[in-house]
C-alpha cells in the first residue's frame, strides 16, 4: 500500500483537521508546519465573531468612514492625490489620442460647437485639478523650504483656503474666453 498522491489543494479532511487543530499523520511525517485554524471554520465551531460579541455586550462596533469627520489636512491631502491622478489620466488620454492620429484641437472645437452650454463646465473640470494641484505644490514647497506653517491651525486654514481659492480661481477661468 503506497501513500495517496499529494495535491497542492487541501482536502476536506485536512480542513477539518486544521479547524480542530489536529495534525493528520501524513502531515506529521512530511514535517510540514500545520496552520493552527482557519478563522471562518474555527469561528463557526467555537468563537463568536467580533460583531456578535459587541452586540451581546451592547457596545457599538468600531466607527466607519461614514461617521468619521476627516480633518482639513486629510481632505487636502486626499484632494491633492486625486487631482494628481486626474491630471495624469487626462494628459495620458490626450497623448494617446494624439499618437493614435486624432486631431485633439479639432475635437475640442467640435465639442465647443456641439455643446456650448457645457463648455464652462468642461473648462472648470480642467482648471480645478490644475489650480488645486499647483497651489498644493506651492504650499508643500513652502513647508519644505522654510519649515514654517506646520502648526495644526495654520494647516487647517491653508487647507480650507486652498480648497476655496482653487474653486474661485477655477470658476473665474471657466467663464473666461480667450
Secondary structure, 3 states (H helix, E strand, C coil): CCCCCCCCCCCHHHHHHHHHCCCCHHHHHHCCCCCCCCHHHHHHHCCCCHHHHHHHHCCCCCCCCCCCCCCHHHHHHHHHHHHHHHHHHHHHHHHHHHHCCCCHHHHHHHHHHHCHHHHHHHHHHHHHHHHHHHHHHHHHHHHHHHCCCCCHHHHHHHHHHHHHHHHHHHHHHHHCCC
